[in-house]
Amino acid sequence: MGLAGDWFCVSPKHEAFWRFLVPLEAVMAGTGDKVKGKTNEVVGKLTGDKSRQLKGKAQQVKGSVKNAVGAEKEEAEREATEKEETDRDADRSSDRP
C-alpha cells in the first residue's frame, strides 16, 4: 500500500491522512519523468539538439501516462474496497436474527 503501512494507521485521523496521501502517490508516479522530460526539452532547445528535445517530449508523455494509469488504478482499488466493505456489511446484517 505504498507509504501507508498498516502499522502506522493508529487513529482515524491518521487513516484519513493516508487515504489522501496514497492516491496522491499513485497519481504522481510519473512526475519525475515529466520533470526530466521538460529539462531535456529545454536543454535541447537551448543547444539546438532536436533529438534531445524529442526525447524530452517523449519523457513528458511517459510521465503523463504513468500519472493517468496510477489514478485509474487507485480509483479501481478504492471502488473494489468499498464494494467489499458494502458486501461485508450486508452479510453481517443478514446474519442477525
Secondary structure, DSSP 4 states (H G I P E B T S, - for coil): -TT--TTT--SHHHHHHHHHHHHHHHHTTTHHHHHHHHHHHHHHHHHT-HHHHHHHHHHHHHHHHHHHHHHHHHHHHHHHHHHHHHHHHHHHHHH--
